[in-house]
Amino acid sequence: MNQKLVTKKNQKVRRLRESYPEVRCKIFYQRDYLHLLVKYGLEDATEDRELPTPTRLPGPPQVFRIEDSQAG
């Protein structure tokens, strides 16, 4: 995901928490969403393809569909 958009998302959540401290909120990033798709069987995991190296952020690697990458 574009770092500019991630920063914007984090700022919105930070403002929400400052304004409404009683509201609990969890940020889901693209890698989290893709991991949930694989976990619940809505998307196939690609074991044949080499996954990108992990970033400095914790979490599962991104999942890519082989069909999409070969179509281009």
Phi, psi and omega in degrees: 000149181297128183300327178298320180288324178295316179298318179297318179297316179297321179296319179298317180292322178298316177296320178299314181294325178290319182284323184228078184296339181281346181275126177265135185217141180239132179271130174248122177267172182303318181295326177294316180299314180295323178296320178294323177300317179291317183300320184261014172074017178274347180215142179278140174282142180260098181275335182290326187271142178283129181278154179296155179295146182297148176272184179286348179273137179289157177134168181290155178290162179291149179252131180242145175273131181295322181301319181293322183284335180271345183288333187286000000 
